[in-house]
Amino acid sequence: MKRWGIAFILLICCLFSGCSKNETKKQQEYLIYGLENGKAKLKAIPYRTETTDRDQLIEELVDQFMNLKENGAVSALTNKSLFRDYKLENKILYLDFQQGYQSIAAIQEVLCRGALVLTFMQVDGIDSVSVTVNHQPLIDKSGNPIQTQKESDFVDVIQNGLNEATKMNMILYFSDEEGSSLLKREVEVLYNGSYQLESAVVNCLIEGPKDDSCKATLPPNVKLLGVSVKDGICYVNLDQTFLDERLNTEAYIPIYSIVNSLAELPGVQKVQILVDGKSDIIYRDVISLKDPLERKLEYIGGKNN
């Protein structure tokens, strides 16, 4: 009987020990904020992790933020190589970026900064977030340093996105006088957030430049039939005018004016150009539109590029 009692106790201990070993660690849920495809609006994607160490958690959230591509949301930072490092000091999280971050178009930068603040303010021990460039405060368009920020600074962005008509800067590529090089221009436009960013870019190209130092790349009568983004590819559907009316430029200028301009937007890696829904086209008998195209920097020239 005594032996049986000892065996029973050992069995119970083993059972409890086994339960302890197999017990799943408690997961915490965080929201990773990204850019909703085709809109100037943030979208939150749930992310679960067992990580409790704060530094490790920050690094994990940085990785999730930079590589977000899920359920119609993409990373709010188009070029993740711009991120340098982070530092947590006096409960302020400093997120440091390369100089190129300062050149991001205004509306995209606000959304990116909002997504960063909203994502990392969820971490215990972080009271505010500061975005810096080369370890110096980020400068706004008026030349003033942007202070540390909290969730409350982005209430309107969370609830409505940037839906009201707002002035924003877009990077567009027009033609030089000879029609042989693309010229990079930062253009201020009045943008309504309910309108697709990609549509705004193409329509601005159709309207042509307001700067006399460059020329239009697309026929003024061409119609944009539709724009959509899926899996990093922006599909641009133009009418037959795109083929029928030719401007005095090299064949690659209209094509890569569209491709390079759209590639400046978050979530766009390639561009598929269609004409009346068809892609089996050799543009001017030179450039195949059958497959999505990536940006080409070798066509960019001029003093300001």
C-alpha positions in Angstrom: 0.0 0.0 0.0 2.9 2.3 0.9 4.6 1.7 -2.4 1.3 2.3 -4.2 0.9 5.6 -2.4 4.4 6.8 -3.4 3.8 5.7 -7.0 0.5 7.7 -7.1 2.2 10.8 -5.8 5.0 10.5 -8.4 2.3 10.1 -11.1 0.5 13.2 -10.0 3.8 15.2 -10.0 4.6 14.0 -13.5 1.2 15.0 -14.7 1.5 18.5 -13.3 5.0 18.8 -14.6 3.9 17.8 -18.1 1.1 20.3 -18.0 3.5 23.0 -17.0 5.9 22.2 -19.8 3.2 22.0 -22.5 1.4 25.1 -21.3 1.4 27.8 -24.0 2.9 31.1 -23.1 0.4 33.9 -22.9 0.4 35.9 -26.1 -0.1 39.6 -26.3 -1.9 41.3 -29.2 -0.5 44.5 -30.8 -1.8 46.5 -33.7 0.6 47.2 -36.6 -0.5 50.3 -38.4 0.0 50.5 -42.2 -1.4 52.2 -45.2 -4.6 51.0 -46.6 -4.1 50.1 -50.3 -5.0 53.0 -52.6 -6.1 55.4 -49.8 -4.6 58.1 -47.6 -5.8 56.2 -44.6 -4.3 54.0 -41.9 -5.3 50.4 -41.3 -4.5 48.4 -38.2 -3.4 44.7 -38.6 -3.4 42.5 -35.4 -0.2 40.9 -34.5 0.3 38.4 -31.6 3.6 37.6 -29.9 4.9 35.9 -26.8 7.8 38.4 -26.5 7.9 40.2 -23.2 11.4 41.7 -23.2 10.9 45.4 -24.2 13.9 45.8 -26.5 13.3 42.5 -28.2 9.6 43.5 -28.6 10.5 46.9 -30.2 12.8 45.2 -32.7 10.1 42.7 -33.5 7.5 45.4 -34.1 10.0 47.3 -36.2 10.3 44.2 -38.4 6.6 43.8 -38.6 6.1 47.5 -39.4 8.7 47.6 -42.2 7.5 44.4 -43.9 3.7 44.8 -43.5 1.8 43.4 -46.4 -1.4 41.8 -45.3 -5.2 42.1 -45.6 -5.1 45.2 -47.9 -2.5 47.0 -45.9 1.1 47.8 -46.8 3.9 49.4 -44.8 3.5 53.1 -44.5 7.3 53.4 -45.2 7.9 52.8 -48.9 11.7 52.5 -48.6 12.5 50.5 -45.5 16.2 51.0 -46.0 15.7 54.6 -44.8 15.4 53.3 -41.2 18.6 53.5 -39.2 18.0 52.5 -35.6 16.1 53.3 -32.4 16.8 54.4 -28.9 14.6 54.4 -25.8 15.5 57.1 -23.4 13.5 58.6 -20.5 10.4 56.8 -21.9 10.8 58.5 -25.3 11.3 56.2 -28.2 13.5 57.8 -30.8 13.1 56.3 -34.3 16.0 57.5 -36.5 16.0 57.6 -40.3 18.3 58.4 -43.2 18.3 61.9 -44.7 16.0 60.6 -47.5 13.1 60.4 -45.0 12.9 64.2 -45.0 12.1 64.1 -48.8 9.0 61.9 -48.5 6.0 63.7 -49.9 4.1 65.5 -47.1 0.9 63.5 -46.9 2.8 60.2 -47.0 5.2 61.3 -44.3 2.3 62.3 -42.0 0.7 58.9 -42.5 4.0 57.2 -41.9 4.7 59.1 -38.8 1.2 58.5 -37.5 1.6 54.8 -38.1 4.9 54.7 -36.3 3.5 56.6 -33.3 0.3 54.5 -33.0 2.3 51.2 -33.4 5.0 51.8 -30.8 2.9 53.7 -28.2 1.4 50.3 -27.4 4.6 49.1 -25.8 4.8 49.4 -22.0 7.4 52.0 -20.9 7.0 54.2 -24.0 5.3 57.5 -23.2 5.9 59.3 -26.6 7.6 58.8 -29.9 10.1 61.0 -31.7 11.0 60.6 -35.4 14.5 61.9 -36.1 16.7 62.2 -39.2 20.4 61.5 -38.6 19.7 61.8 -34.9 18.3 65.4 -35.4 14.7 66.4 -35.0 12.5 66.0 -38.1 11.8 69.4 -39.7 8.3 70.4 -40.9 7.6 72.4 -44.1 7.8 75.6 -42.2 11.3 74.8 -41.0 10.2 74.0 -37.4 11.4 70.9 -35.5 8.6 68.4 -34.8 8.4 67.5 -31.2 7.7 64.1 -29.6 4.2 62.8 -30.3 1.5 60.6 -28.8 -1.6 58.8 -30.1 -3.7 61.9 -29.3 -1.8 63.8 -32.0 -3.2 61.5 -34.7 -6.9 61.1 -33.6 -8.2 62.6 -36.9 -5.9 60.4 -38.9 -7.2 57.3 -37.0 -10.8 58.1 -37.4 -11.0 59.6 -40.9 -7.7 59.3 -42.6 -6.8 62.4 -44.6 -10.2 62.7 -46.2 -10.6 66.4 -46.5 -9.1 68.3 -49.4 -5.6 68.9 -48.4 -2.5 70.3 -50.1 0.2 67.6 -50.6 3.4 67.2 -52.5 3.7 64.5 -55.1 6.9 63.4 -56.9 6.2 63.3 -60.7 8.4 62.7 -63.7 7.9 64.9 -66.8 9.9 65.2 -70.0 12.8 67.5 -70.8 12.7 69.8 -73.8 14.3 67.3 -76.1 12.0 64.5 -75.0 14.9 62.2 -74.2 15.1 62.4 -70.4 12.7 62.4 -67.4 12.8 65.4 -65.1 11.9 64.8 -61.4 9.5 67.4 -60.0 7.9 67.9 -56.6 4.3 69.1 -57.4 1.9 70.5 -54.8 -1.7 69.4 -55.5 -5.0 69.7 -53.8 -5.8 66.1 -52.8 -9.0 64.5 -51.4 -8.2 61.4 -49.3 -11.2 59.5 -50.6 -9.6 59.6 -54.0 -6.9 57.0 -54.9 -3.4 58.3 -54.7 -2.5 56.4 -57.8 -5.3 58.0 -59.7 -4.2 61.5 -58.5 -0.7 60.7 -59.9 -1.8 59.7 -63.3 -4.3 62.5 -63.6 -1.6 65.0 -62.7 0.6 63.6 -65.5 -2.2 63.9 -68.0 -2.7 67.6 -66.9 0.9 68.2 -67.6 3.5 70.3 -65.8 3.0 73.8 -64.6 6.8 74.3 -64.7 8.0 75.7 -68.1 11.3 73.9 -67.7 9.7 70.5 -68.6 7.1 69.1 -70.9 4.1 66.8 -70.7 4.6 63.1 -71.2 1.0 62.0 -71.9 -1.5 63.2 -74.4 -3.9 65.7 -72.8 -7.0 63.9 -74.2 -6.1 60.5 -72.8 -8.6 59.1 -70.4 -7.8 57.1 -67.2 -10.3 54.2 -67.2 -9.2 52.7 -63.9 -6.5 52.1 -61.3 -6.0 49.4 -58.8 -3.2 48.0 -56.7 -2.7 44.3 -55.8 0.4 42.6 -54.4 2.6 45.6 -55.0 1.5 45.9 -58.7 -0.4 49.0 -59.8 -2.6 48.4 -62.7 -3.3 51.5 -64.9 -5.9 51.2 -67.6 -5.8 54.0 -70.2 -8.0 54.5 -73.3 -6.9 54.1 -76.9 -5.8 57.7 -77.1 -2.6 56.7 -75.3 -1.6 54.7 -78.4 -3.1 57.0 -81.1 -1.8 60.4 -80.0 2.0 60.7 -79.8 4.0 63.5 -78.2 7.4 64.3 -79.5 9.4 62.2 -77.1 11.3 58.9 -77.1 9.2 55.9 -76.6 10.3 55.2 -73.1 9.4 58.7 -71.8 5.6 58.3 -71.5 6.0 54.7 -70.2 8.5 55.5 -67.4 6.9 58.8 -66.6 4.0 56.7 -65.4 6.0 53.9 -63.9 8.6 56.1 -62.0 5.9 58.5 -60.7 3.7 55.7 -59.4 6.7 53.9 -57.9 7.1 56.9 -55.5 3.9 55.8 -53.7 3.8 53.4 -50.8 3.1 49.8 -51.7 3.9 50.2 -55.5 6.8 48.1 -56.7 5.8 47.6 -60.3 3.3 49.0 -62.8 1.2 47.2 -65.3 0.0 49.5 -68.1 -3.1 48.4 -70.0 -4.9 50.0 -72.9 -8.7 49.4 -73.0 -8.0 46.5 -70.6 -5.4 44.8 -72.8 -1.6 44.4 -72.1 -0.5 42.4 -75.2 0.9 45.6 -76.7 4.3 46.7 -78.0 4.2 50.4 -77.4 5.5 52.3 -80.5 6.9 48.9 -81.6 9.6 49.3 -78.9 8.4 48.6 -75.4 6.4 45.5 -74.4 3.5 46.2 -72.0 2.8 42.5 -71.5 4.4 42.3 -68.0 4.5 44.7 -65.1 7.4 47.2 -65.3 9.8 48.4 -62.6 11.1 51.9 -62.3 14.2 52.8 -64.3 16.5 55.5 -62.9 18.7 55.6 -66.0 16.1 57.7 -67.9 16.2 60.5 -65.3 18.3 63.5 -66.2 18.5 67.3 -65.7 20.1 69.6 -63.2 17.4 69.2 -60.5 17.5 65.4 -60.4 
